[in-house]
Amino acid sequence: MPKELRQTDLPSLNKLRAGTSPAGVPPFRVGILIGPGFIPMDMVGIQTVFGLLPGAEIHLLWKTTDLVEGFPSWWTEPTTTFSECPQLDVFAVPMLPPEIQNDPEVIEFTSKHGRAARYVIGICNGVLLLGAAGLLKGKRATTSHNSLSILSQLGASEAVTGHSGVVVDGNLFTAGPGVGSFEAALLVAEQAFGRPAGELAELIIEYDPHPPFGTGTVTNAPKPLVDAFEGLMDEMIGHYRKGAVDVFGQRSVR
């Protein structure tokens, strides 16, 4: 990246960063797993919220630092390879395509760093990767509408249905897609830094959703629209189910 385009050379952002993260505070390391086909909306809230908190270090994690294309046309440069990943305070998983989520190396990495992190966030079908890695055992969790039925096969004690928002069980924060990444991150911010820090972050980003059509949940959407949605996702969900459940079963009998 040309030197003149780096964030460190932009005084306006430097001043904002100094105001939200004073010098000398200990690092707070946030790892977000990305990869080919990752869904940006499921991680951008995590990156945004934690970027406003004291000491935040954001690590975009992948096998290499080669550019990966988020879906669609969201080219991103990973900042930290799997082999270089430090001890994390937060380990977060957005939706990734089944070809990536079912990769044994990705699952092993998720298991290692998810177990060691202080807080774990799963958004949308990223929750299934946590399940394949054994991180949902005995936990209440939620995910996208189409994948809720898979959670019990991945050891979850309860699949929380309906428009539940973020489901918190211990250090595990799971949510559906879209606004879930913002809301899960804000709730972790509250636990890690206190309510005032979470409230300030929420205000800085002016987080206050207003869905224009009211069809963002299956409860509110008309049945023909829900049927079309389920049909569109059916084949992909089948790949998620087989990969995640098979790996979870293999790991459980070790």
C-alpha positions in Angstrom: 0.0 0.0 0.0 1.4 3.4 -0.9 2.7 5.2 2.2 0.5 8.2 1.7 -2.6 6.1 2.0 -1.8 4.5 5.3 -4.1 5.2 8.3 -1.1 6.3 10.4 -0.6 9.3 8.1 -4.2 10.5 8.5 -4.3 13.0 11.4 -8.1 13.0 11.6 -8.2 9.3 12.2 -5.2 9.4 14.5 -7.0 11.9 16.7 -10.1 9.7 16.8 -8.0 6.7 17.7 -6.2 8.6 20.5 -9.5 9.7 21.9 -10.9 6.1 22.1 -7.7 4.4 22.9 -5.2 6.4 25.1 -1.6 5.6 24.8 -0.2 3.1 27.3 -3.3 0.8 27.6 -2.7 -2.9 27.4 -3.5 -4.6 24.0 -6.9 -6.1 23.5 -6.4 -8.6 20.6 -9.4 -9.3 18.3 -9.1 -12.1 15.7 -11.6 -12.3 12.9 -11.4 -15.3 10.7 -11.8 -14.5 7.0 -11.0 -16.4 3.8 -12.3 -16.8 0.3 -16.0 -16.1 0.1 -16.4 -14.6 3.6 -19.5 -12.5 4.2 -18.3 -8.9 5.0 -21.5 -7.8 6.8 -21.0 -10.6 9.4 -17.6 -9.2 10.4 -17.7 -5.5 9.7 -19.6 -4.8 12.9 -17.0 -6.6 15.0 -14.2 -4.7 13.3 -16.0 -1.4 13.7 -16.9 -1.7 17.4 -13.6 -3.1 18.6 -11.7 -0.6 16.6 -13.1 2.0 18.9 -12.1 0.4 22.1 -8.9 0.8 24.2 -5.8 -1.1 23.0 -7.6 -2.8 20.2 -5.5 -4.8 17.8 -7.6 -6.2 14.9 -6.2 -9.3 13.3 -7.8 -10.5 10.1 -6.9 -14.1 10.1 -6.3 -16.5 7.2 -3.7 -19.1 6.1 -1.7 -16.6 4.1 -1.7 -12.8 3.7 -2.7 -13.1 0.0 -5.8 -11.1 -1.0 -9.1 -13.0 -0.5 -12.4 -12.0 -2.0 -15.3 -11.5 0.3 -18.7 -12.2 -1.2 -19.2 -10.4 -3.5 -16.3 -8.2 -4.7 -15.0 -7.3 -1.2 -11.2 -7.9 -1.7 -9.4 -8.0 1.6 -5.8 -8.4 2.7 -5.5 -10.7 5.7 -3.2 -9.2 8.3 -2.2 -12.2 10.3 -1.6 -15.8 9.2 -2.7 -18.8 11.2 0.9 -19.6 12.2 1.4 -16.0 13.4 -1.8 -15.7 15.3 -1.2 -14.4 18.9 -3.2 -15.2 22.0 -6.6 -13.5 21.4 -9.0 -11.8 23.7 -11.8 -12.2 21.1 -12.1 -14.9 18.4 -14.8 -14.1 15.9 -16.2 -16.1 13.0 -18.4 -14.6 10.3 -20.2 -16.7 7.7 -17.8 -18.5 5.4 -18.8 -20.7 2.5 -19.0 -24.5 3.3 -15.9 -25.2 1.3 -13.9 -23.1 3.8 -15.8 -24.0 6.9 -15.4 -27.7 6.3 -11.6 -27.4 5.7 -9.8 -29.5 8.5 -7.1 -26.8 8.9 -9.7 -24.1 9.4 -11.6 -26.3 12.0 -8.4 -27.1 13.9 -7.4 -23.4 14.0 -10.9 -22.5 15.2 -10.8 -25.1 17.9 -7.4 -24.0 19.2 -8.0 -20.3 19.3 -11.7 -20.5 20.2 -10.9 -22.5 23.3 -8.1 -20.1 24.4 -9.9 -16.8 23.8 -11.6 -14.8 26.5 -14.7 -14.2 24.3 -15.9 -16.1 21.2 -18.3 -14.6 18.7 -20.1 -16.6 16.0 -22.3 -14.8 13.4 -24.7 -16.5 11.0 -23.4 -19.8 9.6 -20.0 -19.0 11.3 -21.7 -20.6 14.3 -21.6 -23.9 12.6 -17.8 -23.7 12.3 -17.7 -23.2 16.1 -19.9 -26.3 16.4 -17.7 -28.4 14.2 -14.8 -27.4 16.4 -16.6 -28.6 19.5 -17.2 -25.1 20.9 -21.0 -25.4 21.2 -21.1 -28.4 23.5 -23.7 -27.8 26.2 -24.2 -24.2 25.1 -27.3 -22.3 24.1 -26.8 -20.8 20.7 -28.4 -19.3 17.7 -27.5 -18.9 14.0 -29.2 -18.1 10.7 -32.8 -19.3 10.2 -31.9 -22.0 7.8 -29.2 -23.6 10.0 -31.0 -23.6 13.4 -31.9 -27.3 13.0 -28.2 -28.2 12.8 -27.2 -26.8 16.2 -28.4 -29.8 18.2 -26.3 -32.1 16.0 -23.3 -30.1 17.0 -23.7 -30.5 20.7 -25.7 -27.3 21.5 -28.0 -27.7 24.5 -30.6 -25.4 23.0 -31.0 -23.8 19.5 -32.6 -20.5 20.3 -35.2 -19.7 17.6 -37.2 -16.7 16.6 -35.9 -13.1 16.5 -33.7 -13.7 19.5 -30.9 -11.2 18.8 -27.6 -12.2 20.5 -27.6 -15.3 22.6 -25.0 -15.2 25.4 -23.9 -18.3 27.2 -20.8 -17.8 29.3 -18.1 -16.4 27.0 -20.0 -17.5 23.8 -21.9 -14.8 21.8 -23.9 -16.1 18.8 -26.2 -14.2 16.5 -27.8 -14.3 13.1 -26.5 -12.3 10.1 -26.4 -8.6 9.5 -26.8 -6.5 12.6 -25.7 -9.5 14.7 -22.0 -8.6 14.2 -22.6 -5.1 15.7 -24.8 -6.3 18.6 -22.5 -9.2 19.6 -19.5 -6.9 19.5 -21.2 -4.3 21.6 -22.2 -6.8 24.2 -18.7 -8.2 24.4 -17.4 -4.6 24.7 -19.7 -4.1 27.7 -18.3 -7.2 29.4 -14.7 -6.4 28.6 -14.7 -2.7 29.2 -17.9 -1.8 31.1 -21.2 -0.4 30.1 -20.0 3.2 29.4 -17.5 2.0 26.8 -20.1 0.0 25.0 -22.6 2.9 25.1 -19.9 5.3 23.7 -19.1 2.9 20.9 -22.8 2.5 20.0 -23.2 6.3 19.9 -20.0 6.9 17.9 -21.3 4.6 15.1 -24.9 5.8 15.7 -26.1 2.3 15.8 -29.9 2.4 15.5 -31.3 0.1 12.8 -34.5 0.9 11.0 -35.4 -1.9 8.6 -37.4 -0.3 5.7 -39.5 -3.4 4.8 -39.9 -5.3 8.0 -39.1 -8.6 6.3 -35.8 -9.3 8.0 -37.2 -12.2 10.1 -39.2 -15.3 9.0 -41.8 -14.3 11.6 -42.6 -11.0 9.8 -41.9 -12.0 6.2 -44.8 -13.4 4.0 -44.7 -17.2 3.5 -43.9 -17.1 -0.3 -40.9 -14.9 0.5 -39.7 -17.3 3.2 -40.2 -20.3 0.9 -38.1 -18.6 -1.8 -35.4 -17.8 0.8 -35.3 -21.4 2.1 -35.1 -22.8 -1.4 -32.3 -20.5 -2.4 -30.2 -21.6 0.6 -31.2 -25.3 0.7 -28.3 -26.8 -1.2 -25.7 -24.7 0.6 -27.1 -25.6 4.0 -26.9 -29.3 3.1 -23.2 -28.9 2.5 -22.8 -27.1 5.9 -24.7 -29.8 7.7 -22.8 -32.7 6.3 -19.4 -31.2 6.7 -19.9 -29.8 10.2 -21.8 -32.8 11.6 -19.3 -35.3 10.2 -16.3 -33.5 11.7 -18.1 -33.0 15.0 -18.8 -36.7 15.2 -15.2 -37.6 14.4 -13.8 -35.2 17.0 -16.3 -36.4 19.6 -15.1 -40.0 19.5 -11.4 -39.2 19.8 
